[in-house]
Every structure is written in C-alpha cells, then in structure tokens.
Amino acid sequence: MTEKPAAPPANSVDPRLLEVLVCPVTHGPLDYDRKAQELVSRKARLAYPIRDGVPIMLPEEARKL
C-alpha cells in the first residue's frame, strides 16, 4: 500500500501549491506571510487571504498594502 503525503497543518498552505500560484492581477510571484495567513503580491500591493488553508485569489477579496 502506498502512503499519502502528509497534509499540511490547518494553518498553512501546501508548499507545492505556493510554487504554482501567481498574482491574478500581475501574474507575478507571491510571498507567503505565515503569520498573517496571506499571500502578498508586492508588485500589485495586494495581500490575498488564506482561509482554512485555501488561498482566496480574488482581487476584490485582497487587502491593499
């Protein structure tokens, strides 16, 4: 029987997901702010929330920096 990879803790995001996500506005890279539970687009000056381990990648849900 093959083992499933361990799920990330509830308050974090799967690192593999972080590798492929980009800002929906600029299509640029995102920085993960573990403490704030946000993905930050420095170029767009937006912070996308992470709720229950799921990044909410909607510009209207993002916090302006």
OpenMM code with the backbone's topology and positions (N, CA, C; nanometers):
from openmm import Vec3, app, unit

residues = "MET THR GLU LYS PRO ALA ALA PRO PRO ALA ASN SER VAL ASP PRO ARG LEU LEU GLU VAL LEU VAL CYS PRO VAL THR HIS GLY PRO LEU ASP TYR ASP ARG LYS ALA GLN GLU LEU VAL SER ARG LYS ALA ARG LEU ALA TYR PRO ILE ARG ASP GLY VAL PRO ILE MET LEU PRO GLU GLU ALA ARG LYS LEU".split()
positions = [
    Vec3(0.0843, -0.1172, 0.0000),
    Vec3(0.0000, 0.0000, 0.0000),
    Vec3(0.0892, 0.1239, 0.0000),
    Vec3(0.0533, 0.2237, -0.0825),
    Vec3(0.1318, 0.3472, -0.0871),
    Vec3(0.0803, 0.4454, 0.0166),
    Vec3(0.1734, 0.5208, 0.0716),
    Vec3(0.1359, 0.6181, 0.1724),
    Vec3(0.1039, 0.7511, 0.1061),
    Vec3(0.0021, 0.8179, 0.1598),
    Vec3(-0.0314, 0.9518, 0.1131),
    Vec3(0.0657, 1.0504, 0.1754),
    Vec3(0.1005, 1.1567, 0.1030),
    Vec3(0.1841, 1.2594, 0.1649),
    Vec3(0.1085, 1.3225, 0.2809),
    Vec3(0.1804, 1.3602, 0.3819),
    Vec3(0.1173, 1.4222, 0.4976),
    Vec3(0.0548, 1.5553, 0.4577),
    Vec3(-0.0642, 1.5794, 0.5084),
    Vec3(-0.1314, 1.7063, 0.4805),
    Vec3(-0.0644, 1.8169, 0.5604),
    Vec3(-0.0589, 1.9366, 0.5044),
    Vec3(-0.0014, 2.0478, 0.5796),
    Vec3(-0.0897, 2.0804, 0.6992),
    Vec3(-0.0337, 2.1398, 0.8028),
    Vec3(-0.1167, 2.1794, 0.9166),
    Vec3(-0.2288, 2.2726, 0.8720),
    Vec3(-0.3375, 2.2752, 0.9482),
    Vec3(-0.4563, 2.3519, 0.9100),
    Vec3(-0.4263, 2.4999, 0.8868),
    Vec3(-0.3259, 2.5548, 0.9542),
    Vec3(-0.2981, 2.6978, 0.9395),
    Vec3(-0.1873, 2.7257, 0.8391),
    Vec3(-0.1609, 2.6334, 0.7491),
    Vec3(-0.0587, 2.6575, 0.6475),
    Vec3(-0.1110, 2.6148, 0.5103),
    Vec3(-0.0315, 2.6439, 0.4107),
    Vec3(-0.0671, 2.6125, 0.2729),
    Vec3(0.0311, 2.5092, 0.2207),
    Vec3(-0.0170, 2.4199, 0.1381),
    Vec3(0.0681, 2.3180, 0.0774),
    Vec3(0.1794, 2.3869, -0.0015),
    Vec3(0.3052, 2.3586, 0.0294),
    Vec3(0.4170, 2.4238, -0.0406),
    Vec3(0.4131, 2.4028, -0.1920),
    Vec3(0.3616, 2.2897, -0.2369),
    Vec3(0.3530, 2.2651, -0.3819),
    Vec3(0.2558, 2.3632, -0.4471),
    Vec3(0.1496, 2.3991, -0.3737),
    Vec3(0.0537, 2.4959, -0.4256),
    Vec3(0.1182, 2.6335, -0.4363),
    Vec3(0.1973, 2.6705, -0.3372),
    Vec3(0.2642, 2.8003, -0.3381),
    Vec3(0.3588, 2.8156, -0.4568),
    Vec3(0.4147, 2.7043, -0.5017),
    Vec3(0.5085, 2.7082, -0.6141),
    Vec3(0.4405, 2.7469, -0.7450),
    Vec3(0.3108, 2.7182, -0.7584),
    Vec3(0.2432, 2.7417, -0.8864),
    Vec3(0.1506, 2.8618, -0.8859),
    Vec3(0.1150, 2.9133, -0.7681),
    Vec3(0.0255, 3.0284, -0.7617),
    Vec3(0.0975, 3.1563, -0.8024),
    Vec3(0.0270, 3.2409, -0.8743),
    Vec3(0.0768, 3.3744, -0.9109),
    Vec3(-0.0342, 3.4746, -0.8837),
    Vec3(0.0012, 3.5995, -0.8764),
    Vec3(-0.0959, 3.7056, -0.8556),
    Vec3(-0.1894, 3.7107, -0.9764),
    Vec3(-0.3214, 3.7107, -0.9544),
    Vec3(-0.4132, 3.7165, -1.0684),
    Vec3(-0.4141, 3.8523, -1.1388),
    Vec3(-0.3613, 3.9551, -1.0747),
    Vec3(-0.3575, 4.0888, -1.1348),
    Vec3(-0.2316, 4.1069, -1.2194),
    Vec3(-0.1154, 4.0747, -1.1610),
    Vec3(0.0112, 4.0992, -1.2307),
    Vec3(0.0719, 3.9744, -1.2929),
    Vec3(0.0227, 3.8592, -1.2548),
    Vec3(0.0787, 3.7298, -1.2959),
    Vec3(0.2220, 3.7127, -1.2440),
    Vec3(0.2546, 3.7898, -1.1415),
    Vec3(0.3871, 3.7834, -1.0802),
    Vec3(0.3879, 3.6939, -0.9569),
    Vec3(0.5048, 3.6806, -0.8952),
    Vec3(0.5210, 3.5919, -0.7799),
    Vec3(0.4506, 3.6446, -0.6555),
    Vec3(0.4236, 3.5517, -0.5647),
    Vec3(0.3606, 3.5836, -0.4370),
    Vec3(0.4528, 3.5411, -0.3235),
    Vec3(0.4516, 3.6165, -0.2150),
    Vec3(0.5250, 3.5816, -0.0943),
    Vec3(0.4243, 3.5347, 0.0095),
    Vec3(0.4583, 3.4276, 0.0797),
    Vec3(0.3706, 3.3718, 0.1814),
    Vec3(0.4023, 3.4356, 0.3153),
    Vec3(0.3035, 3.5009, 0.3747),
    Vec3(0.3165, 3.5578, 0.5084),
    Vec3(0.2439, 3.4633, 0.6037),
    Vec3(0.3218, 3.3753, 0.6664),
    Vec3(0.2650, 3.2716, 0.7526),
    Vec3(0.1900, 3.3322, 0.8710),
    Vec3(0.2474, 3.4352, 0.9310),
    Vec3(0.1871, 3.4964, 1.0495),
    Vec3(0.0511, 3.5582, 1.0168),
    Vec3(0.0429, 3.6328, 0.9076),
    Vec3(-0.0816, 3.6996, 0.8691),
    Vec3(-0.1755, 3.6074, 0.7909),
    Vec3(-0.1255, 3.4892, 0.7496),
    Vec3(-0.2016, 3.3965, 0.6654),
    Vec3(-0.2508, 3.4676, 0.5392),
    Vec3(-0.1522, 3.5200, 0.4658),
    Vec3(-0.1799, 3.5907, 0.3414),
    Vec3(-0.0736, 3.5573, 0.2376),
    Vec3(-0.1115, 3.5723, 0.1125),
    Vec3(-0.0178, 3.5670, 0.0011),
    Vec3(-0.0045, 3.7098, -0.0492),
    Vec3(0.1178, 3.7599, -0.0524),
    Vec3(0.1425, 3.9007, -0.0809),
    Vec3(0.2010, 3.9179, -0.2205),
    Vec3(0.1349, 4.0045, -0.2977),
    Vec3(0.1868, 4.0462, -0.4280),
    Vec3(0.2454, 4.1855, -0.4086),
    Vec3(0.3773, 4.1935, -0.4058),
    Vec3(0.4418, 4.3231, -0.3837),
    Vec3(0.4193, 4.4168, -0.5031),
    Vec3(0.4187, 4.3604, -0.6227),
    Vec3(0.4006, 4.4425, -0.7426),
    Vec3(0.2602, 4.5037, -0.7476),
    Vec3(0.1578, 4.4260, -0.7126),
    Vec3(0.0199, 4.4765, -0.7135),
    Vec3(-0.0151, 4.5474, -0.5829),
    Vec3(0.0717, 4.5315, -0.4815),
    Vec3(0.0471, 4.5869, -0.3485),
    Vec3(-0.0844, 4.5366, -0.2900),
    Vec3(-0.1028, 4.4031, -0.3032),
    Vec3(-0.2222, 4.3365, -0.2516),
    Vec3(-0.1814, 4.2159, -0.1679),
    Vec3(-0.2644, 4.1857, -0.0681),
    Vec3(-0.2438, 4.0665, 0.0151),
    Vec3(-0.3709, 3.9829, 0.0079),
    Vec3(-0.3565, 3.8628, -0.0461),
    Vec3(-0.4696, 3.7718, -0.0618),
    Vec3(-0.4817, 3.6857, 0.0634),
    Vec3(-0.6022, 3.6771, 0.1211),
    Vec3(-0.6185, 3.5998, 0.2443),
    Vec3(-0.6132, 3.4492, 0.2192),
    Vec3(-0.5758, 3.3785, 0.3231),
    Vec3(-0.5806, 3.2323, 0.3221),
    Vec3(-0.6797, 3.1934, 0.4303),
    Vec3(-0.7858, 3.1242, 0.3911),
    Vec3(-0.8894, 3.0834, 0.4862),
    Vec3(-0.8976, 2.9314, 0.4901),
    Vec3(-0.8797, 2.8766, 0.6083),
    Vec3(-0.8840, 2.7312, 0.6276),
    Vec3(-0.7883, 2.6599, 0.5322),
    Vec3(-0.6714, 2.7203, 0.5100),
    Vec3(-0.5702, 2.6599, 0.4241),
    Vec3(-0.5924, 2.6804, 0.2760),
    Vec3(-0.6960, 2.7575, 0.2388),
    Vec3(-0.7288, 2.7794, 0.0979),
    Vec3(-0.7026, 2.9256, 0.0612),
    Vec3(-0.6116, 2.9506, -0.0324),
    Vec3(-0.5870, 3.0883, -0.0765),
    Vec3(-0.7080, 3.1429, -0.1525),
    Vec3(-0.7510, 3.2612, -0.1156),
    Vec3(-0.8628, 3.3276, -0.1835),
    Vec3(-0.8009, 3.4270, -0.2821),
    Vec3(-0.7938, 3.3863, -0.4074),
    Vec3(-0.7188, 3.4604, -0.5085),
    Vec3(-0.8081, 3.5532, -0.5912),
    Vec3(-0.8992, 3.6213, -0.5246),
    Vec3(-0.9868, 3.7168, -0.5911),
    Vec3(-0.9416, 3.8582, -0.5554),
    Vec3(-0.9155, 3.9408, -0.6547),
    Vec3(-0.8693, 4.0781, -0.6248),
    Vec3(-0.9643, 4.1543, -0.5321),
    Vec3(-1.0936, 4.1311, -0.5446),
    Vec3(-1.1894, 4.2014, -0.4592),
    Vec3(-1.1840, 4.1550, -0.3126),
    Vec3(-1.1235, 4.0394, -0.2883),
    Vec3(-1.1070, 3.9893, -0.1517),
    Vec3(-0.9724, 4.0293, -0.0922),
    Vec3(-0.8828, 4.0824, -0.1745),
    Vec3(-0.7477, 4.1163, -0.1299),
    Vec3(-0.7465, 4.2451, -0.0476),
    Vec3(-0.6502, 4.2500, 0.0435),
    Vec3(-0.6285, 4.3692, 0.1257),
    Vec3(-0.5230, 4.4533, 0.0554),
    Vec3(-0.5477, 4.5843, 0.0458),
    Vec3(-0.4494, 4.6745, -0.0146),
    Vec3(-0.3377, 4.6995, 0.0839),
    Vec3(-0.2152, 4.7004, 0.0316),
    Vec3(-0.0979, 4.7269, 0.1165),
    Vec3(-0.0618, 4.8739, 0.1117),
] * unit.nanometer
topology = app.Topology()
chain = topology.addChain("A")
for resn in residues:
    res = topology.addResidue(resn, chain)
    for name in ("N", "CA", "C"):
        topology.addAtom(name, app.Element.getBySymbol(name[0]), res)
